[in-house]
Amino acid sequence: MSFNPGEKILEKYAKVLVGFALNSGKGIKKGEVVFLQVPESAKPMLIALRREVLKSGGQAIVQYLPDDMAREFFELASDKQLKFFPKHYLRGRVKQADHNIYIIAETDMEELKGVDPKKIMMRNKVFKPYKRWRDLKEEKGEFTWTLALYGTPAMAKEVWLGEKEYWEEIIKACFLREKNPIKKWQEVSEEIQRIKGRLNKMEIKYLLLEAEDTRLRVKIGKNREWMGGGGRNIPSFEVFISPDWRGTKGKISFDQPLYLYGNIIKGVKMEFKKGVLTKLEAEKGQDLIKEMAKVENADKIGEFSLTDSRFSRIERFMANTLYDENRGGKNGNVHIALGSAYKDSYPGDGAAVSKEQWHEMGYNDSIVHTDVVATTDRVVTAVMADKSKKVIYEKGRFRI
């Protein structure tokens, strides 16, 4: 029987997700519809979430996801079945839901190991219209979402912890021992807002990221602002921006493993020229990450992110991107994402921007968004429009 952290912890967890994470840090309003996507292995979390939605006056739609079914699908499905797109169902889902909560609870960390990467990418591409429908609704300010983790035996084993120890990492990271976790999240969010405000006042032309085996230049571009805080993902401590992909050049290495489509990728190194990925290597899982990079515009960056070690209580590898991209510890972390940009980095009304205008501004558009994380000591220098320079991040902390 799997470890259960207890009703009080799950109640606090649900309160944070429903009462803080959604609606950009404000929680849901009465009558709003919350779509709950929860795996079978996280049933106790589903019960707590639905209860909290109901107590908050909202409506819950539940998608209960059976465990251990993904591999068989790829083994049995024909190309026609892989390309099937449930258009009417997904259209209705986007129209109906005001918010989405997705719980990550893995029962097999490498369930898709050995599956042809082309099949995985073929299936992934099918859902591009669904992603676009959601993005459009989000750009109008009519939809919010959050992700959260539920510990399982497989996830704990992957990082050499017992289930109780793994759950203690989740509890610590999400402030669930606090008397009022939402208040704590609000305090952290306020400090992140302060840093964002300082960054947004700086006329940064590009960023220079330097470390051993890394010298990467990232162009910021016009019509952008830094984001972070406010509840998207729990936990989330990062401060990030969607840069102008066309100005990326140089090389970067990553010390953290990546779990991608039920496979593990290790030892990733990248090189960029004129914004495009020209070299991609991995010590393990290279075939899969290279296949991912072949997806339209997945060879360009959509996000640049920094996490301050003073905010995050995540101090170890957790074998999950949600936690690993928010790691604090001695050096904090720097990460980039290949693929889709966050269009809410645009400071105006994103819904009024045409596809051509997004392209003109250098916002990358792709069906994938793959975060790759580095936790080694790195220095980030901002080069201003007037050519002056300022170190904004080093030794895991913002210097502004």
ABEGO torsion letter per residue (X at the ends): XBBBAEAAAAAAAAAAAAAAABGGGAEBBBGBBBBBBBBAAAAAAAAAAAAAAAAAGBBBBBBBBBBGAAAAAAAABBAAAAABBBAAAAAAAAAABABBBBBBBBABAAAABGBBAAAAAAAAAAAAAAAAAAAAAAAAGABBBBBBBBBBAAAAAAAGBBAAAAAAAAAAAAGAABABAAAAAAAAAAAAAAAAAAAAABBBABBBBBBBGBBBBBBAEBGBBBBEEGGBEOBBABBBBBBBAAABBEBBBBABBBBBGGBBBBGBBBBBBGGBBABBBBABGAAAAAAAAABBGAABBABBBBBBAAABABABBAGBAAAAAABBEAAEBBBBBBEBBBAAABABBAAABBAAAAAAAGBBBBABBBBBBBABBBBBBBBBAAGBBBBABBGGBBAX
